[in-house]
Amino acid sequence: MVMVCNPDGSENPAGLQKLRELVCRRVALIEPNLVQTLEGKVDGLSFPPIFDSPETLKLLCLMSGGHVRNLMQLIQKSIDWTDDSDFQQVPGLTLENWLLAEL
């Protein structure tokens, strides 16, 4: 488990960075060029970005509570959600709301 929040409830940047590094390493195993897209679209690459913004990865890390297994499950759920066009057509449904409902 990685500490993503301090005891006072504030975010722990070092813990969030460790989880981000873990995701980068997992992504690099699949396709090293995809790591560059974690910050968004990269000009010159034909790969779409993995996340729509760096804030999405940060949100997933916070929602995991620092549990690596939960983080991987949340990322898989988000991939499934974005692949399912039915969810994208529901007004007012966001990835965060859907993930919270699934937990």
TAQUILIN-V375742 format. One record per backbone hydrogen bond with DSSP energy under -1.0 kcal/mol. CO is the residue of the C=O (numbers start at 1). NH is the residue of the N-H. If there is no record, write none. Layout:
# TAQUILIN-V375742
co:CO nh:NH
co:CO nh:NH
This chain:
# TAQUILIN-V375742
co:4 nh:12
co:6 nh:9
co:10 nh:6
co:12 nh:16
co:13 nh:17
co:14 nh:18
co:15 nh:19
co:16 nh:20
co:17 nh:21
co:18 nh:22
co:19 nh:23
co:20 nh:24
co:21 nh:25
co:22 nh:26
co:23 nh:27
co:24 nh:28
co:25 nh:29
co:27 nh:30
co:27 nh:31
co:31 nh:34
co:32 nh:35
co:34 nh:37
co:35 nh:38
co:37 nh:40
co:42 nh:45
co:53 nh:56
co:54 nh:58
co:55 nh:59
co:56 nh:60
co:57 nh:61
co:58 nh:62
co:59 nh:63
co:60 nh:64
co:62 nh:65
co:64 nh:67
co:66 nh:2
co:67 nh:71
co:68 nh:72
co:69 nh:73
co:70 nh:74
co:71 nh:75
co:72 nh:76
co:73 nh:77
co:74 nh:78
co:75 nh:79
co:76 nh:80
co:77 nh:81
co:78 nh:82
co:79 nh:83
co:87 nh:90
co:90 nh:93
co:94 nh:98
co:95 nh:99
co:96 nh:100
co:97 nh:101
co:98 nh:102
co:99 nh:103
